[in-house]
Amino acid sequence: MNHESGQLKVLWEIYFRDTLGRKNWQQAVERRMRDGLSWLVHRLEAFVTVEGLRILDVGCGAGDLLVALETEQSARFLAGIEPDTDWAQEAHRRVDRNSTAVYVAEGERLPFPDNTFDGVCSNQVIEHVRDPEAVLSEMLRVCVPGGWCYINGPNYLIPYETHYRVPLLPWLPRQLAEWWLARIGRDPTYFRCCIRFIHPVIVRRILRRLDVLSEVNVLQQSIAQPELLASEKARKVAAWVKWLPLPSWLVYLLLPTFSMIVWKPKYGDS
């Protein structure tokens, strides 16, 4: 194992073993080290143009998406922002620093001028920010008119917390949820400081306030294309239900995560 992969593995071990206290943390680390986010690049390419674009990853973590985009050699310029210094340093170590830049910054205040990027990604980040509306507004601000934003997150309308893998937490009062985590031997610190109960209805309401009307429900479309789904389990489920005419609103309500692509209005669009 080289130095860089060793550093990355340590970060994932701390996250899955110590922060979340998962019993199967070894498998989670191995899966993330093996798979990264190459599947996300293929998902994006099925819905939007990626080749030759300037793309920003908001909350890039250790840079998995940036590395995957570099491997595909499709984007013209890449940038990532990450508020955690350790993760940002690891992302900086892993990328080609001639074509990709990593900044320590928060999504509520992106360090870029207006209309800088053709595409902006937020993968499993919106549930961790202090102000989701400010982050979505900033993503749209730095996106060119007509450009796209990919937004993915957990659906806390479902009574299941996807980070800790514990049922019922989203439907409990916060203090009771924290007590329950501690009661079953899990550290609630990360839950207390870093997880907000977000869901697609909230996100869509924010986007409408920001005058964003053009949207694709990525998971609804991916049911008919199971290869675009992240896990083997999800692909098997999709194979069983892909013949059903599931409306977009029902997919948003029933799945434990949501994924959408929205387009920033062009100048003069209403």
Backbone torsions as a table, in degrees:
resi	resn	phi	psi	omega
1	MET	NA	127.0	-179.6
2	ASN	-78.7	173.0	-174.4
3	HIS	-61.4	-44.8	-175.2
4	GLU	-65.3	-45.5	179.4
5	SER	-67.1	-30.9	176.5
6	GLY	-64.3	-44.0	176.9
7	GLN	-61.5	-42.4	-179.5
8	LEU	-64.2	-42.6	-179.6
9	LYS	-63.1	-38.9	177.7
10	VAL	-60.6	-43.7	179.2
11	LEU	-62.0	-43.4	179.5
12	TRP	-68.9	-35.0	176.8
13	GLU	-63.0	-44.3	178.6
14	ILE	-61.0	-41.6	-177.2
15	TYR	-66.9	-54.6	-174.5
16	PHE	-76.1	-37.5	-175.9
17	ARG	-83.9	-50.6	-171.5
18	ASP	-91.2	-45.9	-176.5
19	THR	-72.2	-48.5	-176.3
20	LEU	-95.4	-21.2	178.6
21	GLY	65.7	33.1	-179.1
22	ARG	-72.3	138.8	178.2
23	LYS	-68.1	-33.3	-178.3
24	ASN	-99.2	37.2	-173.0
25	TRP	-62.0	-32.6	179.4
26	GLN	-61.7	-44.6	178.9
27	GLN	-64.7	-38.2	179.2
28	ALA	-64.0	-41.7	178.5
29	VAL	-64.9	-46.6	-179.1
30	GLU	-61.4	-41.1	-179.7
31	ARG	-64.9	-43.2	-178.7
32	ARG	-69.6	-38.2	177.3
33	MET	-65.4	-37.2	-177.5
34	ARG	-76.9	-46.3	-169.3
35	ASP	-93.8	-32.6	-176.4
36	GLY	54.2	-137.5	179.4
37	LEU	-127.8	30.7	178.2
38	SER	-62.0	-33.4	178.8
39	TRP	-62.0	-31.9	-178.2
40	LEU	-68.7	-34.8	177.3
41	VAL	-61.7	-43.7	179.7
42	HIS	-66.6	-35.1	175.9
43	ARG	-63.7	-46.6	179.8
44	LEU	-59.8	-43.4	-176.3
45	GLU	-65.5	-19.7	178.2
46	ALA	-77.3	-15.3	-174.4
47	PHE	-121.9	-29.0	-175.4
48	VAL	-138.5	165.7	173.6
49	THR	-79.1	132.2	177.1
50	VAL	-115.2	-36.4	-174.4
51	GLU	-61.0	130.6	175.4
52	GLY	76.3	10.9	-176.4
53	LEU	-99.5	163.7	169.5
54	ARG	-96.5	120.2	-171.6
55	ILE	-126.3	137.2	177.2
56	LEU	-113.5	135.1	173.9
57	ASP	-108.1	112.6	-179.0
58	VAL	-88.7	115.6	-174.2
59	GLY	79.6	57.3	-170.3
60	CYS	-76.2	-8.6	-179.6
61	GLY	58.2	-130.9	-179.9
62	ALA	-86.7	9.4	172.4
63	GLY	89.9	20.2	-176.9
64	ASP	-58.7	-44.5	-179.4
65	LEU	-69.1	-39.2	178.1
66	LEU	-61.5	-43.6	179.1
67	VAL	-63.6	-42.5	179.9
68	ALA	-64.1	-40.7	178.2
69	LEU	-67.0	-38.5	175.9
70	GLU	-63.0	-41.2	-179.3
71	THR	-61.8	-38.9	177.8
72	GLU	-71.1	-19.3	179.9
73	GLN	53.5	43.2	-174.8
74	SER	-108.7	-33.6	-176.5
75	ALA	-84.3	152.7	179.7
76	ARG	-81.6	-41.2	178.8
77	PHE	-148.9	140.0	-178.2
78	LEU	-124.5	146.2	173.2
79	ALA	-143.6	150.2	176.2
80	GLY	-136.0	145.6	171.5
81	ILE	-121.1	143.8	-178.4
82	GLU	-152.0	123.3	-177.5
83	PRO	-74.6	-22.6	-179.4
84	ASP	-85.1	121.3	-173.9
85	THR	-62.5	-42.7	-178.4
86	ASP	-62.1	-45.3	179.6
87	TRP	-67.2	-41.3	179.6
88	ALA	-63.1	-39.7	178.1
89	GLN	-63.8	-39.3	178.1
90	GLU	-66.2	-42.1	176.4
91	ALA	-59.9	-42.0	-179.7
92	HIS	-62.4	-37.8	179.7
93	ARG	-67.5	-31.7	-169.9
94	ARG	-86.2	-19.3	-171.5
95	VAL	-98.6	162.8	172.2
96	ASP	-75.4	108.5	-171.8
97	ARG	-75.2	-3.3	173.0
98	ASN	-82.8	-25.4	-176.0
99	SER	-118.2	-7.2	-175.2
100	THR	-137.9	134.9	179.1
101	ALA	-119.0	141.4	178.2
102	VAL	-123.6	132.0	-177.2
103	TYR	-123.2	142.6	169.9
104	VAL	-84.9	107.3	-175.9
105	ALA	-161.3	166.2	178.4
106	GLU	-106.5	152.4	-178.2
107	GLY	-66.0	-24.5	179.6
108	GLU	-70.2	-18.6	179.7
109	ARG	-142.0	84.0	-178.6
110	LEU	-75.1	133.5	-173.9
111	PRO	-85.8	50.9	-177.9
112	PHE	-137.8	151.2	175.2
113	PRO	-68.7	166.9	174.5
114	ASP	-57.7	146.8	169.5
115	ASN	58.6	43.7	-178.1
116	THR	-90.0	-35.9	-170.1
117	PHE	-116.6	147.5	175.6
118	ASP	-80.5	-29.2	179.5
119	GLY	-143.8	144.4	-179.7
120	VAL	-131.0	130.7	-178.7
121	CYS	-113.3	143.3	172.0
122	SER	-138.9	98.6	-174.4
123	ASN	-108.6	111.0	-179.8
124	GLN	55.3	48.8	-178.0
125	VAL	-126.0	-36.4	-170.8
126	ILE	-59.6	-25.2	179.5
127	GLU	-78.7	-8.7	-176.9
128	HIS	-103.2	-8.4	-172.5
129	VAL	-87.9	157.9	178.6
130	ARG	-70.9	-39.6	-172.5
131	ASP	-133.7	91.4	-177.8
132	PRO	-57.0	-38.0	-178.7
133	GLU	-66.1	-40.0	178.1
134	ALA	-64.1	-39.6	-180.0
135	VAL	-66.6	-46.2	179.2
136	LEU	-63.8	-38.0	176.9
137	SER	-63.3	-41.1	178.4
138	GLU	-66.9	-40.4	177.3
139	MET	-58.5	-42.7	179.3
140	LEU	-70.3	-35.7	-179.6
141	ARG	-61.3	-43.7	-176.0
142	VAL	-84.5	-4.8	178.4
143	CYS	-88.5	141.4	179.3
144	VAL	-69.0	152.1	173.8
145	PRO	-57.2	129.4	-175.9
146	GLY	88.1	-7.1	178.1
147	GLY	-78.0	171.8	-173.9
148	TRP	-114.1	154.4	173.2
149	CYS	-128.7	129.0	176.3
150	TYR	-101.3	126.1	-176.7
151	ILE	-127.8	122.4	-178.4
152	ASN	-132.2	139.1	178.6
153	GLY	-168.3	175.7	177.3
154	PRO	-76.5	151.6	177.8
155	ASN	-104.0	99.0	-176.8
156	TYR	-83.8	12.2	162.7
157	LEU	-70.9	-22.1	176.3
158	ILE	-87.5	134.8	-177.1
159	PRO	-78.0	63.1	-178.7
160	TYR	-153.0	128.3	178.7
161	GLU	-95.1	116.4	-168.1
162	THR	-77.7	-19.4	179.9
163	HIS	-81.7	-51.4	178.9
164	TYR	-79.5	-16.2	-174.9
165	ARG	58.7	49.8	-178.9
166	VAL	-125.3	128.1	179.5
167	PRO	-72.9	160.4	170.9
168	LEU	75.2	-19.3	-173.5
169	LEU	-52.7	-44.1	-177.6
170	PRO	-64.7	-18.4	-178.5
171	TRP	-97.9	1.1	179.1
172	LEU	-98.4	151.3	168.5
173	PRO	-55.7	147.1	-173.2
174	ARG	-54.8	-46.5	-177.4
175	GLN	-63.9	-38.5	178.3
176	LEU	-68.1	-38.4	177.6
177	ALA	-63.1	-42.0	178.1
178	GLU	-64.8	-42.1	178.2
179	TRP	-60.8	-42.3	-178.4
180	TRP	-64.9	-41.2	176.9
181	LEU	-59.3	-46.8	179.0
182	ALA	-63.5	-36.8	-178.4
183	ARG	-63.9	-34.2	-179.4
184	ILE	-94.8	13.8	172.8
185	GLY	84.0	22.9	178.7
186	ARG	-111.2	138.3	-179.6
187	ASP	-72.5	118.1	-177.3
188	PRO	-84.8	4.6	-174.6
189	THR	-58.9	-48.4	-179.2
190	TYR	-64.1	-40.1	177.5
191	PHE	-60.8	-42.1	-176.4
192	ARG	-68.1	-41.6	-171.3
193	CYS	-97.1	-21.9	-164.9
194	CYS	-127.3	0.9	-178.2
195	ILE	-122.5	123.5	176.1
196	ARG	-111.8	142.9	-178.0
197	PHE	-80.1	85.2	-179.5
198	ILE	-98.6	159.3	173.1
199	HIS	-158.1	168.3	-172.5
200	PRO	-64.0	-27.3	178.4
201	VAL	-64.6	-43.7	177.2
202	ILE	-61.1	-46.8	-177.6
203	VAL	-62.1	-43.7	-179.3
204	ARG	-65.9	-36.2	176.5
205	ARG	-64.2	-42.7	177.4
206	ILE	-61.0	-45.8	-178.6
207	LEU	-62.1	-37.1	177.9
208	ARG	-66.0	-37.4	176.5
209	ARG	-64.9	-26.8	178.8
210	LEU	-91.1	11.8	176.0
211	ASP	67.5	27.1	176.1
212	VAL	-95.9	118.8	-176.0
213	LEU	-119.4	-20.1	-177.3
214	SER	-91.5	118.8	-170.1
215	GLU	-148.4	144.8	171.3
216	VAL	-123.6	129.3	173.1
217	ASN	-81.3	100.8	-171.1
218	VAL	-63.1	-42.3	-177.3
219	LEU	-69.5	-34.0	175.7
220	GLN	-61.0	-45.2	179.5
221	GLN	-69.0	-32.2	-176.9
222	SER	-74.0	-19.9	177.5
223	ILE	-58.5	-35.9	177.7
224	ALA	-80.7	-10.6	177.9
225	GLN	-130.6	73.2	-172.0
226	PRO	-57.2	-22.3	179.4
227	GLU	-65.2	-14.4	179.1
228	LEU	-86.8	-5.5	179.6
229	LEU	-85.8	153.1	-169.0
230	ALA	-76.6	-35.2	-172.1
231	SER	-117.6	157.1	177.1
232	GLU	-64.4	-36.8	178.2
233	LYS	-62.3	-44.4	179.3
234	ALA	-64.3	-37.3	179.4
235	ARG	-66.5	-36.5	178.2
236	LYS	-67.4	-41.5	178.3
237	VAL	-63.5	-43.1	-179.7
238	ALA	-60.9	-36.7	-179.9
239	ALA	-62.7	-28.8	-179.9
240	TRP	-82.0	-31.4	-171.0
241	VAL	-111.3	-0.2	-172.7
242	LYS	-64.5	-18.9	178.6
243	TRP	-81.3	-10.7	-180.0
244	LEU	-80.3	138.3	178.2
245	PRO	-81.0	70.9	-175.7
246	LEU	-76.7	120.2	178.2
247	PRO	-69.9	158.1	-176.0
248	SER	-58.8	-43.9	-176.7
249	TRP	-63.3	-33.9	-180.0
250	LEU	-71.1	-38.7	176.5
251	VAL	-62.4	-41.8	177.6
252	TYR	-61.7	-34.8	-175.3
253	LEU	-81.8	-28.4	-168.0
254	LEU	-100.5	-21.6	-175.6
255	LEU	-91.6	148.3	-177.3
256	PRO	-73.5	-11.5	173.7
257	THR	-132.8	165.4	174.7
258	PHE	-134.5	150.5	175.6
259	SER	-141.0	131.7	177.7
260	MET	-142.0	152.0	170.2
261	ILE	-118.3	128.8	178.4
262	VAL	-123.5	157.3	-179.0
263	TRP	-116.3	133.0	175.9
264	LYS	-68.9	131.3	-179.9
265	PRO	-58.1	143.2	172.9
266	LYS	-75.5	160.6	178.7
267	TYR	-55.6	130.6	178.8
268	GLY	92.0	-13.3	176.2
269	ASP	-72.0	148.1	177.8
270	SER	-100.6	NA	NA
